[in-house]
Amino acid sequence: MAADMKILAAVFLFCFADCASVSNGPVPVVIWHGMGDSCCNPLSMGSIKRLIEKNIRDVYVRSLEIGSSIEEDTLNGFFMNVNDQINMVCQKLATDKKLQAGYNAIGFSQGGQFLRAVAQRCPTPPMLNLISVGGQHQGVFGFPHCPGDNETLCEYVRKLLNFGAYVDEIQDRLVQAEYWHDPLNEDEYRTKSVFLADINQEQSVNQTYRNNLMKLKNMVLVKFLQDTMVEPRESEWFGYYVPGQDKKLYTLFDSPLYTQDKLGLKSLNATGRLHFLTSNTDHLQFTEQWFIDNILDKFLK
């Protein structure tokens, strides 16, 4: 019995020390890159990671890599089913000991809606603050250009989207088709979308999604006022085209998603936890000082 008690005491002390190492210090940060990018590009996510580490002493920053290499990570941003990516990320977060007490999440471009899906589907470990920087939360209806050196790849994606975004094989394999939202054919979008229509509660209402998103301390939506990448840019604040045409727009506050509080956004707003930020620039074109002043100082420190 005495030996058993010693073993239990040792286990308790180990767990206490391990838990303390997780919970003490600044809240860890998880970041997810956008289309055409990778976890570790020194000019994009690598730069963001260094900026966070420079301004929040001793913070742990995990930049998500979807695959086993930078090249695979980049390609998966185009050709890996989003739901499979979400499942992969949920597993990565669940097994990362440094995140078990909770983490803050920052998603860039399509990484914004992907991390929202993580918040809705995988509440353990807990996401504390969700910051979407140019995320397309109501999807897109246009594919104007690509960042970086991926124009050839983007032209191929354009052809696939033009061929048929809601063809089963394309929905299953092309990331951008999975958040393609055709306002001229809303019924087909709701029926065939394998990702966006689900997380936006447009196929059926999943109360778990709502409950999990309501656990956030803050949800921050950044819109780029001169965005030439996202069509329409209002999607970054959950706005979109009025169904049946592609000119007139509605705002989040006019949408059933908000008025019926399907995701809890209305409740988050009523309790001061839904925030709308802007940058008067093109897509993801912000200065370090803007990021420090509006994101790090306000929500991560």
Helices and strands as residue ranges (DSSP letters): H 2-23, E 29-32, H 45-55, E 61-63, H 70-79, H 82-94, G 97-99, E 103-108, H 110-121, E 127-133, H 151-164, H 168-173, G 175-179, H 186-192, H 196-199, H 207-213, E 218-224, G 233-237, E 240-241, E 249-250, G 252-254, H 256-259, H 265-270, E 274-279, H 288-291, I 292-300
